[in-house]
Amino acid sequence: MKANDISRVIQILRRETEKFSLPSVSQIAIPKKDRPFRVLISCILSLRTKDEVTFPASERLFDRAPDMDSMARLDPKEIEKIIYPVGFYRNKARQIPEICRRLIQEFKKKVPDEIEELLKLKGVGRKTANLVRTVGYGKPGICVDTHVHRISNRLGLVKTKDPHQTEFKLREILPERYWIDYNDLLVTWGQNICKPISPICSRCGIEKFCGKVGVTTKR
């Protein structure tokens, strides 16, 4: 894929992904109230967890504790029961109230909107920080998860070894006006069409732009 094809690819993906559900973190963020906080917590739950598990677990947790004050008071054992079976649920059950207490004590109950500040919170990596910035605050950032990393390389847009490299390469070549949308578009496409093994190229609206790098079998 050539860099000058990016605009066309984004336009096609915006149209094609309308028929699919949004990623779970974006669905959780739809209510405007406390959006950055909802994105932060649901993104932590989403790590190493499928969307079909993340979304209901997030809803259960926010039903029980709708804000950081009430969530900070929850016992980790109770959180474990609420969020199970998300990946690493015991670790996350300890991290979540700790994060809430730090937000209350050190950040005056405001989720930071800067990457470096977010990274100070235990359990928050670049993927989560970028997602809070983009989905939570609507500010420029590039969130790279396994789908974004895989598809960006499969297209031939980047040639990188890990999500960290992919994020910084995309920052160089991807016009900033596409940064916020890029994650949702590629995650949705990766979950439904551009699957890790045997992508459904016959139904792919951007197939003609794709270098199919590393693709050995397809449908």
RADA-V20026 format. One record per residue. PSI is psi in degrees with one decimal (999 if undefined). Layout:
psi=PSI
psi=PSI
This chain:
psi=134.2
psi=148.6
psi=-31.4
psi=-1.6
psi=-6.7
psi=-47.1
psi=-43.1
psi=-43.1
psi=-44.1
psi=-42.5
psi=-44.5
psi=-44.8
psi=-37.5
psi=-40.0
psi=-46.4
psi=-32.3
psi=-6.3
psi=-24.7
psi=-5.2
psi=161.8
psi=149.0
psi=155.2
psi=153.4
psi=-40.6
psi=-37.5
psi=-34.4
psi=-41.7
psi=-29.0
psi=-5.2
psi=-45.9
psi=132.4
psi=-29.3
psi=129.7
psi=33.7
psi=-47.4
psi=-39.0
psi=-42.5
psi=-40.9
psi=-44.8
psi=-51.5
psi=-43.6
psi=-31.6
psi=-38.8
psi=-42.7
psi=-30.9
psi=-18.1
psi=127.5
psi=32.7
psi=140.1
psi=152.4
psi=-37.4
psi=-16.1
psi=-40.4
psi=-47.5
psi=-52.7
psi=-34.4
psi=-40.9
psi=-43.9
psi=-41.6
psi=-41.5
psi=-43.3
psi=-27.5
psi=-38.3
psi=-37.7
psi=92.2
psi=-9.5
psi=171.9
psi=-27.3
psi=-49.9
psi=-33.2
psi=-33.9
psi=-25.8
psi=-9.3
psi=141.6
psi=135.6
psi=-34.3
psi=-36.4
psi=-41.0
psi=-40.1
psi=-47.3
psi=-35.0
psi=-43.5
psi=-14.4
psi=134.5
psi=40.9
psi=154.4
psi=139.3
psi=42.8
psi=-30.4
psi=-45.2
psi=-44.2
psi=-33.7
psi=-28.1
psi=-39.1
psi=-40.8
psi=-50.4
psi=-31.2
psi=-43.8
psi=-44.1
psi=-42.5
psi=-38.8
psi=-39.5
psi=-39.4
psi=-46.1
psi=-38.7
psi=-22.3
psi=13.7
psi=41.3
psi=22.0
psi=126.1
psi=125.4
psi=152.3
psi=6.5
psi=139.8
psi=-49.3
psi=-35.0
psi=-41.5
psi=-35.2
psi=-13.0
psi=-16.4
psi=127.2
psi=129.6
psi=-5.5
psi=118.0
psi=-171.2
psi=-36.5
psi=-51.0
psi=-44.3
psi=-44.0
psi=-35.7
psi=-39.1
psi=-43.1
psi=-42.5
psi=-56.7
psi=-37.7
psi=-42.7
psi=-10.6
psi=27.8
psi=154.5
psi=135.8
psi=161.3
psi=107.8
psi=122.9
psi=112.4
psi=-168.3
psi=-35.3
psi=-46.5
psi=-42.9
psi=-47.9
psi=-49.8
psi=-37.7
psi=-38.2
psi=-38.7
psi=-39.1
psi=-27.4
psi=10.5
psi=-37.0
psi=166.5
psi=87.4
psi=161.3
psi=-22.6
psi=166.5
psi=-33.6
psi=-47.8
psi=-39.3
psi=-44.0
psi=-49.0
psi=-28.1
psi=-40.8
psi=-34.0
psi=-28.1
psi=-38.7
psi=-19.0
psi=122.6
psi=137.8
psi=-27.2
psi=-14.3
psi=-4.6
psi=-46.7
psi=-42.2
psi=-25.5
psi=-44.4
psi=-52.4
psi=-43.0
psi=-47.5
psi=-33.1
psi=-46.6
psi=-42.9
psi=-39.4
psi=-33.1
psi=-26.8
psi=-33.0
psi=-57.5
psi=66.4
psi=156.5
psi=-44.3
psi=130.8
psi=67.0
psi=153.0
psi=72.0
psi=-27.7
psi=-17.9
psi=12.1
psi=120.8
psi=-14.3
psi=18.4
psi=-37.2
psi=-17.0
psi=-8.5
psi=133.8
psi=-11.1
psi=38.7
psi=123.7
psi=-0.9
psi=121.4
psi=-29.8
psi=146.7
psi=165.3
psi=999
